[in-house]
Amino acid sequence: MINPSDPPEEQIRKQAKIIDALIRRMNHQHELGNSAYATFQSAVSMQAKMMEQSRDLERTTSELANVRIERERTRKNLTSALAAMEGGFALFNRCRLEVSNELFQMLLPDISARIQPGLEIDEYIEAMLSSEDLVGTDGRLFGALAQVRRSAVGAAVNAVVAELIGDRFFQVNLQRTSEDNIVILLTDISRIVRQNRSEKENLIDRQATYLQAVFQNMTSGVCTFDSDGRVKMYNQRFRQLLGLPYTLLQTGSELELIVRHVRSHAVFEDEDAFDVGFWMERLQKQGRFRSRLRHANGRILDMHSHVLPDGGFVVDLGDVSAEIRTAEMLENRVAERTAELTEANARLREQYEEKARVEEKLRVAKEAAEAAVSSKTRFLAAASHDLLQPINAAKLLISTIKEATQGATVHPMVERLQSSFTSTEQLLHALLDISRLDSADSSALQPANVCLGTLMQGVYEDQLRVAEKRGVRLDVVTAMVFVRSDPVYLLRSIQNLVVNAIQYTPSGGRVLVGCRRKGDDVVLEVWDTGIGITLKDQSKIFEEFTRAGNVPIGSGVGLGLSIVERTCRHMGHTVSVKSKPNVGSVFSIRMQRVAVQPEAIEERVPINANESSTMDLIVLVVEDDPAVLFAMIKKLEQWGASVLGASSTEEALGHVRDMGIPPDIMLADYQLGKTDTGINAINAVRTLTGMHVPAVMITADRGDHLLKMGAEHRIPVLTKPVRLRKLRPLIEWLTRDPMEPLTRSGTDQSRQ
């Protein structure tokens, strides 16, 4: 029944009313009740309630007194804080003045009497604007007030600068602090305004001095006139260019007098420039006037006149004497140069015609050279078989003679003969490789996904015995990483780098072959502790028939690195060298890696075989060259084999029919004359015997199509001249297991 939020007076009034109602009820019950006990009980209950209400009334009265004291203390603190503020302050609650400090009330003395609590904020703004002490504002106060009323609570302050008499300036800040309250702050900014004004005046004075200095030091002459044609300002350059006396050119001098003096000493190209009236009329209509005059002192002056905003005009004089003389000189030179160019053009036309004739001869010569190169390439490609056949036969015979003359006096000569044939073979291979790589269509290169680890291991096995013979330690760190390259020529390139490293490393040295990954690339490196290469020789060692200056005589013809460079250039690889004389060298080939899943590692052909053991095998050799056939038979017989020689497929089948059993292994040349091939001979023998006869195809053709064909028929392919150190282990490896029937499938473990 009593609302705690009501004022204390209202609560006391309601409590008294409740007490009166309870007393009346008690009296009424006393009159009507018949029980004395009930009456006594009601009186006791009523007394307890009255005591409780009395205590509540006392507590409420005490709290009301405390609130009044705290409110008075807060008002005094606020009054003290407002009085201590440096600026004026006023709080308007619901657009009526609630509280303000003394500075706010006394800022404008003529309206201070009107500034009382309850004053409407609009009335205050009107009174402020009507004050005689206010000089003006830089904005509209009512506009700022309207913006504050529309703004959200706590929004940015709206400021207006007010100027008062006595050179005083105040900043009026209006801000909405709550839904009902608007605060006005008056800040004295007189010192800041005066300081800015002083700095601005000083800056203007400095700029004027600076501009005057610039004006006086301009390369052109400048003079300004007012609208009546009288001098206002000029620089000394203007006086010097026109040769005017000091008494004539002064502030206030008339344009007519100046023009009259100039007319007697100079010639205007534009005759109208003599007429000052025409000059002024032109300026008024067009805003500018331009003329040129030649002074008696030899100067040629360009005169420009422009109208100024105040109705006057400025005259600008520029000395163009040097430019005119330069232009005249250039015109003369252009005329002379034109004559020279005309003559030179006639000579060039004659030279062009002669050049055209020479180019035609060069074109014919180029076509002839290209035809010769193409013919050379076709010749070497076609003759490679015929060139390698006698080399192959000679190698076989020399090897046979070498083993047969062990301990004889001619054995050293046979070894030298074998070394000479090896050098001849290497030179022939190098020449054929360069010929193929220099062919226009680069058909010799067949890119494929190549495992570097396999190639490195193959090179290691081929060169290990050579390194041991020279007393050089050869180490290879392989890695199963794949690159996109030509397998044959990449193998040849690695082999050439390793051979060079072994050849130019003294006994006791070391050669290391390895590769490392660098991002998406892989770098194959060949390190050696050899004689090294000077910086001068490093730039030319990749050229054909070029060797370093410190290479001993007779150590090669300089084609190996040329083959490496050509292969890498065609395949997009990067070859480089770093070397230091007497320390060693490192050759690198950088290639792009490819993501290839490595296949199951195939069983490798052993490189070492027991050459002292007897080869108890029946070997069928199919070769159409009688010299090669004879040499191969002798070599195999020296190894202890029983050899049957044939020059064609039919002859080979005849030997098999006569024996009645299949041979243990077949060695067949690919080209057997006309349409007959070694593939046909091997397949015919296998078909006749019904057995998968082991076979090796030996050919001078180095094309990839033979490797693919050999893989299809499970036939390893060796190139001529055949490497005997590789042939014998391959024969022993192929014949180690029993022969399989043709119907049984299997995978061929071939290796080039």
Disulfide bonds with the S-S distance in Angstrom:
none
